Amino acid sequence: MQQVNDRLAHRIGKCVIRLVDGSGVAVADQEVRIRQINHSFLFGAGIFDVVPFVNQSVPQEKLTFLEEEISRFLEVFNFATLPFYWGRFEPEQGKPQTEALSRAAEWLQQKGVIVKGHPLCWHTVTAPWLLDMSNEQILRAQLSRIEREVSNFEGVIDMWDVINEVVIMPIFDKYDNGITRICKELGRIELIKQVFAVAKAANPGATLLLNDFNTTTNYEILIDGCLHAGVPIDAIGIQSHQHQGYWGREKVEEVLERFSHFGVPIHFTENTLTSGHLMPPEIEDLNDYQIAEWPSTPEYEERQAREVEEMYTILFEHPQVQAITSWSFSDHGAWLGAPAGLIRKDNGPKPSYDVLKRLITKDWHTECVMKTDGNGVALVEGFLGDYELVCQDKVSRFRLTGNDGQLDLVM
């Protein structure tokens, strides 16, 4: 394989592969072609447009446009986040959009993409009909909702942002909502404990995340309290919406240092770097910045590409980071109308898209030709993930996990 940075040693696996034919005879002195077909690391994006595309719920000309967008996504990414905002998923009580989301998730799964649901509990975009209930009823409805979604989607979606932005949840005062009400009454840790318990019981094998945009010590204290309370947090979700400017290497590394001491895997769940002007620094709540047009420009697209390359490299080099999700994939429909996508509104790829495609499919990718020895053995070394091996027009697949000894493949 190509030479790789020593800082990426934890991303590399080695395996002794022995090739035999159907009779158990060694396939000796034969050329083999080895090609990585997927990463273990999760490179993802918010790709909500998959839902109307798969369900064909928009006009034909729009479907053609979405097909091009999603095709660009599939060229690079192996991880997708789909929307489960309660107020949109179940705007009328008892009528969830389960079938539409199931079709979208199954379609992605068939393309080799791992899917995460976002989020199961959040005080924003939550079900408006909760306001007609008592706190006891709201909690019961919330827990039932989690049990329903996690159970219904098991095997298709086995990763969830269980609860979102809890640091601010009980003091959120933009508008009344049912989730803030119960968080005030129960307290942050008790609510987290209950929603995680239900999600874990519904799908014991699921990967469950606590997710927040708050990267101060307040989030650290919350995580520490949850872990001491026995909450089964499988990964710490860190949002990194950088509408007001790139954090820079120093801050990225400082955040990683503080949140890695828990010994829990880290996912950068919502990463935003714009290719337009920066949001003014005095804006405290990003949602308060509402403008008619926020254009992407060539100059700022080059800046975005440089920042994306540096940040992804820092994160990929860190051993506790397991996933990075760009938020969102396209400028079309992006949060706040920001030019935060990797492709433009017309589906044209930005330099940042080209940078990520190079990193993921070339720089951090293994493809080689080698020859088996007299015993049919070859030593394979490459980035962790799924592989295809071709020998004498026969194809076999294997996986580098980092814990590989010898693997026998029948050709």
N, C-alpha and C positions, 0 to 999 in steps of 0.2 A: 504494500500500500504506500501512498505518498507519505512524506515526512509530515508529522504533525507537531504542533506546539506541545511542550512538556506539560503545560497547564491543562491539556485535554486528555491526559493519561487515563483519567477516570471514565472517559467516554469510549475507551477502546477495549475490545475483547479479543481474546486469542482462543483458538480451538484447533485441536488436531483432528482432521477429518480423514477417515479411511473409506475409500470407495470400493464397493464389491458389486459383482453382478448378481443375477438372480440365483446363481448356484453357490454364492458365497466366495467366489474366486476374486482375488484382488484385481482391481482395474489399474494395472501398473503402467507407468511411463506414458501417461496420457495427458494431453493438454486439457485444462479445465478453465472455464470462464466464470468468474464470480462477480456478482453485481448486487449491491445493496438495493432493496426495493422499498424499505421503510425504516424509519428511525425509531429507536426506543424513546428518545427525547420527544416531547410533544411540542411541535411548532404549530401554532394555531391562530385562529382569528374568529371574531364574531362574524358569522355569515348567515344572518337572519333571512336573507333573500332566498335561501334554499327552501323555506317553507312555502311561499307562493309558487316557486318554480316547480317543485315536485308535485304540489297539489293542483297545478295549472289553474290557479285562481285569479289570474290576470290575463289581459288580452294577448293574442298571439305575438304581436310585435314586441310586447314587453317580455314574453317568454324567451324570445330569441335573444334579447338584450341580457336577460338574467343567465341564460345558458352560457353566453360568452364570459360573463363575470365569474360564474362558478367554475368554468373550465380553467380560468386563470388561477383560481384558488387551488384547485386540485393539482395543478402543475407543481405546487410548492409545499402545501400544508398537509399534515396528517391528523389534525386536531381541530374540532369545530365547537363553538358555543352556540346553542340554540336558546331562544327566549321562552321563559316560563313565568314572566311577570304576571302575577295572579290577576290583576285587574283586566288584562288583555286575554289571558288564557281562559279565564272563567268570568267574563263580564256579567253574566247572568248566573246566579247560583244554581248549581246542579247541571250546568251545560258547559263543561270544559271542552277545550279544543284538542282532545286527546288524539283523535284519529289523524288530524292534520299534522301534528307534531310527530306522531309515530311514523307516518309515511316519510317525513323528511329525515328523521333519525335513522330509519332503516335504510333509506337510499344512501345516506352518507356512510353507514356501516358497510354496505356492499361495495363501496368505493375504497374501503380500507381506512376510513377515517374514524378516529375515536371521538365520541360526542359527549359533551358536558351540558347539563341543564343549568340555567341561570335565571333567577334564583328561586329557592323554595319559600323563603321567608324574607320579606323586606317591607319597610314602612312606606316606600315610594312605589307608585303604580300598583298598589295593592287593591284588593277587591273593595269597591265602594260600599257594597251591601253589608260589609262587616259593621258599619256604623249603626246599623239598626239592632245590633246585638249587645248583650251584656258582656263584660270582660271574660266571664267563664265560658260563654258561648263562642266568643271570638277565639279563645285558646283552643277549644275543642275543634272548631272548624279548621284552624291552622294546622293542628296536629293530624287531623283526618286528611287534609289536603296533602300533606307530606307523605303520609302512609300510602295514599292512593297513587300519587305520581311515581314515587320510588318503586312501588310494587308493579304498577302497570308497565313501566319502561325497563324493568330489570332485563338484562341481557342485551339491550339496545343502548340504553343510557345507564352507565354504571359509575358515573361521576357527577357530583352535584355541588354547586355553591349552596350549601344548606341554609345559611343565614347571612345577610348582606348588611354591612355598615352598621354594626351594633354599637360602636363607640358613640355615635351621635343619636342612635335610635330613641332612647327614652327622653332626650331633650330636644328632639326635632320639633320645630314650632312653625314651619311654613304653612301647614294645614293639618287639620285633625285627621287621624286615621286609626284604624283598629289595632295595628301592630304596635304603634307607639304607646297606645293605651295599655296593652298587656305587658309591654316591656317596662313601663313605669311601675306597674303593680308588682310584677314578679322580680324585677331586677335583671340586669344583663345576663349574668352567669346562669341563673335559674332558667331563663327562657332558652338560652343556648343549649343548656343541658337537656331540656325536654325535647327540643326539635331534633337534636342529634340522636337522642335515644330512639325516637320513632323512626328516623331514617335508617339507622343501623339495624334495627329490628326488621324493617321492611326488606332490606337487602344487605345482609351481613358482609358481602363481598364488595360493596360499593366504596369508592373513594370519596370521602366527605370533606368539604372545605369550609373553613371560616374565612370570610372575605371582607376586606375593608380598604377604603382609600386613605384612612388615617395611619400614617407611618410614624407617629410620635410614640413616646413612651406609654401613652394611654392605651394604645393597641397592644403593646408588649405586656402591660399589666393585665389586660383582659385575657390575653392568651395564657399567661401564667396562671391566672385564677381558674380558667377553664381546665387546663391540664391537671392542676391540683384537685379539681372537682371530679376528675375522671372522665371528662368529655373526650370521646374518641375522634379527635381531630387528625385526619390523615394527611392533610396538607394545609399550609398557611397561605391564604390568598392575599396578594398585595396588588392593589390597583396603582397604576402609575400614569395617571392622566396629566400630561405635561403641556397643556394648552398655553401655559404661561412661560414655557421655556424648558429645554432639556435639563434634567437634574445635573448632568455631568458625572464624570467618573467618580469623583470624590463622594458625592451623595449616594450614588448607586452602590458603591462598595461599603459605605457606612451603613446603609439600610440592610444590606446583606449580612454584614457583621453582627448587627444587633438582633436580627430575626433568625439567624442561623444557630444561635446558642441554645435554642429549644430542642435541637436535634430532630426537628420535624421537616419533611420536604417542603420546599417553597415553590409556589406557582405565581408567576407574574400574570395575573388574570385579565387585566385590562390596560394594555400599554398604548399610550397615545403620544405621538410626536407629529406636529402639524407641518404641512408644506405651505403654510400661509403666514401672515403676520401673527405675532404673539398676542394673546389676550393681555390686557393691561394688568400690571401686578397688583393694583389696589382691589381687584375683584376678589372677594373672599369665597363666595359660593359660585362655582363655575356656571351654574344654571342661570345666574343673573345676567350673563353676557349674551344678549340676544340681538343680533344684527341681521340686516337684510341679506348681505352678501359677504362671504368670507372666501375669497378666491385662492386657489393654488397657483403659485407662480414658479417659473423656472429657477429663479435664484433660491427661493425657499425650498423647492424640491431637492436641490443639491444639498442644502443644509440638512434636511430631513434624512437624506440617504446617509450622510456622514454620521449623524446621531444614531440612526438605526443600526448601522454597522458596529459602532463602538458599544452601544448598550447590549445588543444581542451577544457580542463577543464576550463581554464581561460576564453576562448571565450564563452563557453556555460553558464558560470556564469554571464556574462555581459549582462544586460537587453537590450542593443541596438543592439547586434549582432543577426542577424536573419538567417545567412547562413555561412557555411564553405565548401569550395570546395578544395579537394586535387588535385594537378596538377603534374603529372597525376595519374590515378589509377594504371597503370602497368608500369614496367620498359621497357616493349616492346614499342618501339616508343616514349619514353619519351623525352622531350625537352632537347637538348644538349647531349643526350645519358646518362644523369645522372641517377643513381639508385635511383630515387625519388619516385617510385611507392610504393604502399602498397602490391603489389604482384610482384614476380620476373618475369623474361623473360619467364620462363617455366610455369607460372601461379601459382607457389607455393606461398602460403600466407606467408608474413613476420610477425614477431612479432607485427609490427605496425598495420597490418590488424586485428590480433587477439585482440589487445588492443581496437581498434575502435569498433569491433564487440561486445566486452564485454560492453563497455560504452553505445553504442547506443541500443543494443538489450537486455541488462540486467540491468546495473546500472541506466540508464536513461529510463527505460521502466516500464510500469505498467501492472501487471497481477495478478488477485486476485479472490478469491471465497468469496461470502457473501450471506446473506439471507435477503429477503424482510420482512418487518414487517407486522403487521396485516392489514395495509392499502395498501400493495403492494409497499411500499416505501423503497428505499435504497439510502444511500449517497455515491456517487462515488467521489473519489479523485485520481488524477493521472496526469502524464505529459500531456501537451497539445497535442492534436492530435485526430486521428480517432480510434474508439473502436468498438469491437464486443462483444455483450452480448448474452449469451446462457442460456436459461431457458426452462426446459422440452423439450429439443431437438429442440426448436425454436430459431431462430437467429434474432437479430435486431442490427442495427448499429446506433451509435451516435457519436457526436464530442464534445470534451472538448475544449472550446475556451478561458476560463478565465473570461467570462462574463455570465456564466450559472446560471440560477435560478432553475426552475423546468422543467423537461422534461417528458412528457408522452410517453411511448412506448407501442404499441399494440403488444401483443405476440400471 
